[in-house]
C-alpha cells in the first residue's frame, strides 16, 4: 500500500506553487514528519513533511515544476525496514552495537514560511550530562523563540552550531552520546528533584533574582519563564543589587576609568531586524496617511465600572477597553470595507471577515498576534483571547499561525503614556488604529465647560485604496460606537 503526498493548503488567495527543493530521492527511507520537499509561492515558503514512515516512491512533481493545491507530489511505500531505520533500533537479523551510540539534535519545525533561525543560547556545554527533554539551547526566528530539548539522556559530545550562528530548518545542532550519568544532571546545583526551565534560569540570572523568590507553577514546582516574568512585572521586584551606602557613609562611588568603553555594540536579534525591515517596507510601499479624531471615553468607563465585577464573575476574565475598541472597529469596517482590504498586484482583495491584530510589546520587540474572526466573537471571548495572546507573546510562546493572517491592527500606545502618535501600517494591511492615553480635558457640553476623559484616535491608512472620506467615516463610526455603545447592539 502506498501513501500519496499532496500539495497542502497554501494560504488565502494562493492557488499554486513551485517545487523548490527535494530533500529526499526516490527509494530513500523517510521517517514520519521528516522534511520531504519545499514549495515556494509568491508570498511564503511551504514545507512538506512525510505523513508516515516508509520508502519514497515515485516523485511526480520534479524541482522547478508548478503545482496547484492538492496536486500529487510523490508517493510513499510502507516499509518495516524504513520504520526500523527511522527509529535507529536494531534489526532483527543481527545486533547493531553502534546504532544508539550517538543521536543528532536537529532544528525543530520553525513554522510556516520560516526557513532559518539564529542560535541564541546554549544552556549546556560539551561534555555535560543531559536528561531527556532537558533544554539544550534556544533559537530565535524572525517572530518567536524556540526551545530545543534533548531527545534522549546522554552526554553532549559535540556542538555543531555555536551561539550566533544561523541554522536552517531540520539542520543539525549538536550530537548526543549515550551515557548513564545523564539523569543526575536534572538535580545538579538545585538540591531538589526538579530542574527549572533554562529560559527561566537565564532570565533570573540577568535580573539578579534568587530562586527562592520565584514561585514555580510548572510540574513538581518547576520554575518557568512566565513565573519569572510575573515576578519582574511586580513593582516590588528589584534586582539583587547591593544596598546603596547611607548618606553618612564616607565611601565614595567609584569613578569610571577614562578608558572605560562608552559604547556597546550588540547584534540585532532576528525579530528586531524583521521589525526594522517591515516598517521601512511599509513606508516605501504604501501611500501612508494618518487622520485623527478624539473620543469621549466616559460612557465606556461608566459601563465598565458598573459591570466589571459581574463580567469577571461570569466569564472568568476582566473587562478591559480592548474589547470595546475591537467591537467598534469591526462595526466600522463593515461600513468601510476598503480599510479591511489589501492590494495584491493589480487587484484589491476585500475581506468578509475581521482577523484583528493586536500589537503587543515584549522584552524582545513588538509582535502582533491575531484574534481570528473577531467580528463573530462577543466581548468575553475577545477579552479572553487577547489576554491569552498577550501572555504567550511576553513568554515567547506564540506560534507562527497566531501571528499571520491579520486584516486590521490595533496599537495601544496609551498603556505607555503616549498622548498622540502616527502608527505605521502592518503590511499588507491597509489600516491600523492607534489608541492613546485617556486624559481629563476641558470640553464644551451644552454650552458649559466640563472635564471629560478624552482619548485621541489615529488611523493610518493606505491612500492607494482608502480615500480620505472613507478614513474619516471609519473614525467617526468608531467614535460614535464608543460614545454610545448601544449603537453596537442595534447595528447603527
Buried (B, 14 or more C-beta within 10 A) or exposed (E): EEBEBBBBEBBBEBEBBBBEEBBBEEEBBBBBEBBBBBBBBEBBBBBBBBBBBBBBBEBBBEEEEEBEBEBEBBBBBEBEEBBBBBEBEEEEEEEEEEBBEBBBBBBBBBBBBBBBBBBBBBBBEEEBBBBBEBBBBBBBBBBBBBBBBBBBBBBBBBBBBEEEEEBEBBBBBBBBBBBEEBBEBBEEEBEEEBBBBBBBBBBBEEBEBEBEEBEBEBEEEBBBBBBBBBBBEEEEBEEEEEEEEEEEEEEEEEEEEEEEEEEEEEEEBBBBBBBEEBBEEBEEBBEBBBBBBBBBBBBBBEBBEEEEEEBBEEBEBEBBBBBBBBBBBBBBBBEBEBBBBBBBEEEBBEBEBBBBBBBBBBEBBBBBBBBBEBBEBEBBBBBBBBBBBBBBBBBBBBEBEBBBBBBBBBBBBBEEEBEEBBBBBBBBBBBBBBBBBBBEBEBEEEEEEEEBBBBBBBBBBBBEBBEEEBBBBBBBBBBBBBBBBEBBEEEE
